Amino acid sequence: MAQHHLIVGGQRSGKSRQAERLALAWQAAAADHQVCVVATALALDSEMQARIARHQQYRPAGFATVESPLLLAAALLANAAPNRLLLVDCLTLWLTNWLMPMSGPPDLAGWEAELQALLDALPKLASPVLFVSNEVGWGVSPMSSEARFYVDELGRLNQQVAQRCQDLTLMVAGQAWTRPVEQGRKP
């Protein structure tokens, strides 16, 4: 099984930059190593368009990019290869696309099926995967039931992905704390 790594932290904590540093180090370790960023963001407003443009501008040269706002498992399976690291940026927006779509109600059945597809795919992937996700459960409990449901789902998603990773990094103020994941603990 390929080695997977989850990087979590708050907004602007340095998660994406840390993932890119790790991806660059992996790429430099062998001449045939490649990196593919699997981007989950949707550019639905000018602020998000600017965020995406900033990420693209600072992304290291030579990283391929695949956009997959909903079907993450399929994107990982289609792009996996032993010499290719997949960098998923980010699980938070992927969940948002499912639970808080800009038009229409959330597709909860679709979300549950896609989450299970991701969890099933991870042990089978030939590629190592670096996941980026936000840690949003440290603040005040949100006022709306929809927001509380989202925070709970993201917490469960992060736990389930972490259980399929070998390493977990917490980013705080641009600083990384990394440790091996304790296998066998249930989310």
C-alpha positions as CSV (number, residue, x, y, z in Angstrom):
1,M,0.0,0.0,0.0
2,A,1.2,3.5,-0.8
3,Q,1.8,5.9,2.1
4,H,-0.9,8.5,2.6
5,H,-0.6,11.7,4.7
6,L,-3.3,14.0,6.1
7,I,-2.5,17.6,6.7
8,V,-5.1,19.6,8.8
9,G,-5.2,23.1,10.2
10,G,-7.1,26.3,10.3
11,Q,-7.6,28.7,7.5
12,R,-4.2,30.3,6.5
13,S,-2.3,27.9,8.7
14,G,0.1,26.9,5.9
15,K,-1.6,23.6,5.0
16,S,-1.2,23.9,1.2
17,R,2.3,25.2,1.4
18,Q,3.3,22.3,3.7
19,A,1.7,19.8,1.3
20,E,3.6,21.4,-1.6
21,R,6.9,21.3,0.3
22,L,6.4,17.6,1.0
23,A,5.4,17.0,-2.7
24,L,8.5,18.8,-3.9
25,A,10.7,16.6,-1.6
26,W,9.0,13.5,-2.9
27,Q,9.4,14.7,-6.5
28,A,13.1,15.4,-5.9
29,A,13.7,11.9,-4.5
30,A,13.7,10.2,-7.9
31,A,14.0,11.3,-11.5
32,D,10.7,9.7,-12.5
33,H,8.6,11.1,-9.6
34,Q,5.7,13.2,-10.6
35,V,3.1,15.2,-8.7
36,C,-0.5,15.7,-9.6
37,V,-2.7,18.2,-7.7
38,V,-6.3,17.1,-7.4
39,A,-8.2,20.4,-6.9
40,T,-11.7,20.3,-5.5
41,A,-12.5,24.0,-5.5
42,L,-15.3,25.6,-7.6
43,A,-14.7,29.1,-8.8
44,L,-18.3,30.3,-8.2
45,D,-17.6,33.9,-7.1
46,S,-14.9,36.5,-7.5
47,E,-13.3,35.9,-4.1
48,M,-13.0,32.1,-4.7
49,Q,-11.7,32.8,-8.2
50,A,-8.9,35.0,-6.6
51,R,-8.1,32.3,-4.1
52,I,-7.8,29.6,-6.8
53,A,-5.6,32.0,-8.9
54,R,-3.4,32.6,-5.9
55,H,-3.0,28.8,-5.3
56,Q,-2.2,28.3,-9.0
57,Q,0.3,31.2,-9.1
58,Y,2.3,29.8,-6.2
59,R,2.0,26.1,-7.1
60,P,5.4,24.7,-8.0
61,A,6.2,24.4,-11.7
62,G,5.9,20.9,-13.0
63,F,2.9,19.9,-10.9
64,A,0.0,18.6,-13.1
65,T,-3.5,19.6,-12.0
66,V,-6.8,17.7,-12.3
67,E,-10.0,19.4,-11.2
68,S,-12.5,17.1,-9.4
69,P,-15.0,19.0,-7.3
70,L,-17.2,16.0,-6.6
71,L,-15.9,12.7,-7.9
72,L,-12.7,12.5,-5.9
73,A,-12.4,8.7,-5.7
74,A,-12.6,8.4,-9.5
75,A,-10.0,11.2,-10.0
76,L,-7.6,9.4,-7.6
77,L,-8.1,6.0,-9.3
78,A,-7.7,7.5,-12.8
79,N,-4.5,9.4,-11.9
80,A,-2.8,6.9,-9.6
81,A,0.6,5.5,-10.5
82,P,3.5,4.2,-8.4
83,N,5.7,7.2,-9.5
84,R,3.0,9.8,-9.1
85,L,2.1,11.5,-5.8
86,L,-1.5,12.8,-5.6
87,L,-2.0,16.0,-3.6
88,V,-5.7,16.6,-2.8
89,D,-6.4,20.2,-2.0
90,C,-8.8,20.1,-0.3
91,L,-11.2,17.8,1.5
92,T,-13.0,20.8,3.1
93,L,-14.1,22.2,-0.3
94,W,-14.9,18.7,-1.6
95,L,-17.4,18.2,1.3
96,T,-18.7,21.8,0.8
97,N,-19.5,20.9,-2.8
98,W,-21.6,18.0,-1.7
99,L,-23.3,19.4,1.4
100,M,-23.7,23.1,0.5
101,P,-24.1,23.3,-3.3
102,M,-24.7,26.8,-4.7
103,S,-27.8,25.6,-6.4
104,G,-30.2,23.0,-5.1
105,P,-30.3,20.9,-2.0
106,P,-27.4,18.8,-0.8
107,D,-27.1,15.3,-2.2
108,L,-26.7,13.3,1.0
109,A,-27.0,9.9,-0.7
110,G,-24.5,10.9,-3.3
111,W,-22.2,12.2,-0.6
112,E,-22.3,9.0,1.4
113,A,-21.7,6.9,-1.7
114,E,-18.7,9.1,-2.8
115,L,-17.2,9.1,0.8
116,Q,-17.4,5.3,0.8
117,A,-15.9,5.1,-2.7
118,L,-13.0,7.3,-1.4
119,L,-12.4,5.2,1.7
120,D,-12.6,2.0,-0.3
121,A,-10.1,3.3,-2.9
122,L,-7.4,4.5,-0.6
123,P,-5.9,1.1,0.3
124,K,-5.9,0.1,-3.4
125,L,-4.1,3.2,-4.8
126,A,-0.7,2.8,-6.3
127,S,0.1,6.4,-5.5
128,P,0.8,8.0,-2.2
129,V,-1.7,10.7,-1.4
130,L,-1.3,14.0,0.5
131,F,-4.6,15.3,1.7
132,V,-5.2,18.9,2.8
133,S,-8.2,19.6,5.1
134,N,-9.4,22.2,7.5
135,E,-9.9,21.7,11.2
136,V,-13.0,23.7,11.9
137,G,-14.3,22.1,15.1
138,W,-12.2,24.1,17.5
139,G,-14.4,27.2,17.6
140,V,-17.8,28.1,18.8
141,S,-20.6,25.8,17.8
142,P,-22.3,27.3,14.7
143,M,-25.8,28.7,15.1
144,S,-27.5,26.9,12.3
145,S,-28.3,23.2,12.2
146,E,-26.9,23.0,8.7
147,A,-23.6,24.5,9.8
148,R,-23.4,22.2,12.8
149,F,-24.0,19.2,10.5
150,Y,-21.2,20.4,8.2
151,V,-18.7,20.8,11.0
152,D,-19.7,17.3,12.3
153,E,-19.3,15.7,8.9
154,L,-15.9,17.3,8.3
155,G,-14.7,16.1,11.7
156,R,-15.9,12.5,10.8
157,L,-14.4,12.8,7.3
158,N,-11.0,13.9,8.7
159,Q,-11.1,11.0,11.2
160,Q,-12.0,8.4,8.6
161,V,-9.3,9.6,6.2
162,A,-6.7,9.8,9.0
163,Q,-7.3,6.1,9.8
164,R,-6.3,5.3,6.2
165,C,-3.1,7.5,6.4
166,Q,0.2,6.7,7.9
167,D,1.0,10.2,8.9
168,L,-0.9,13.2,10.3
169,T,0.3,16.8,10.3
170,L,-1.3,19.6,12.3
171,M,-0.5,23.1,11.0
172,V,-0.5,26.0,13.4
173,A,0.7,29.5,12.4
174,G,2.8,28.0,9.5
175,Q,4.4,25.4,11.8
176,A,4.0,21.6,11.2
177,W,3.5,19.0,13.9
178,T,3.7,15.5,12.3
179,R,3.2,12.1,13.9
180,P,2.3,8.6,12.8
181,V,-1.4,7.8,12.9
182,E,-2.4,5.3,15.6
183,Q,-3.9,2.5,13.5
184,G,-6.9,0.6,14.8
185,R,-8.6,3.5,16.6
186,K,-12.1,4.0,15.5
187,P,-13.3,7.4,14.3
